[in-house]
Amino acid sequence: MADLTCRKKEAWESLLIKYVGRGENLQVLDVGTGDGFLAILLAGLDYSVTAIEPHPDRLEQARKNVEASGKNIRFLRAEAHAIDLPNESVDVIVSRNAMGLSLHPKEVYQEWFRLLKPAGKVLVFDSNWYLRLNNPELKRQCDKYRHLAIKKGYQDKIISKQPVSDAIARKMPLSLERRPLWDHGAFRRCGFQQILYHPTPMFAICAIK
């Protein structure tokens, strides 16, 4: 993976250490692991990592990337809101760009609360990827900057890397919500005691049980 061989790797490692902390054998779940990027970084920081992914093709790709990295990571095929692990068995749950297309976002955070040990942490990296589909002003801004980027020779990644069609994404629950404010409220309702976040275009939100 290209991200593991550039400055992005160091930046992500710094964020993980900042929010997760250090400590050998911390039990960490990477939910919606995708290509395994975060799982590999976490394993490299001496955490005990389980990578969660519902899609067989992505899970297989993650396995191949992990094998190439030489890291030891456990894999589990599961939906983010239904993970077959015991109550209070996990120290940390991380997720990157996985919540936006969830059909059950409230249930996801409730499930994570169940899995976490007392004082366990959730760390979510995400963005309002599809809010533009239901917000005309945001769509105008998005289109404006996309066209400017294309004129300057940049690839249109919204189209080329889009995992689902706009018609499907528009109907997803979180495509109607402004985040991370929604996440903040959802974590509170689940029972998390402390929530910290930075509301930049790609935000980080950390909730502590």
Secondary structure, 3 states (H helix, E strand, C coil): CHHHHCHHHHHHHHHHHHHHCCCCCCEEEEECCCCCHHHHHHHHCCCEEEEECCCHHHHHHHHHHHHHHCCCCEEECCECCECCCCCCCEEEEEEECCCCCCCCHHHHHHHHHHHEEEEEEEEEEEECCCHHHHCHHHHHHHHHHHHHHHHCCCCCHHHHCCCCCHHHHCCCHHHHCCCCHHHHHHHHHHCCCEEEEECCCEEEEEEEC
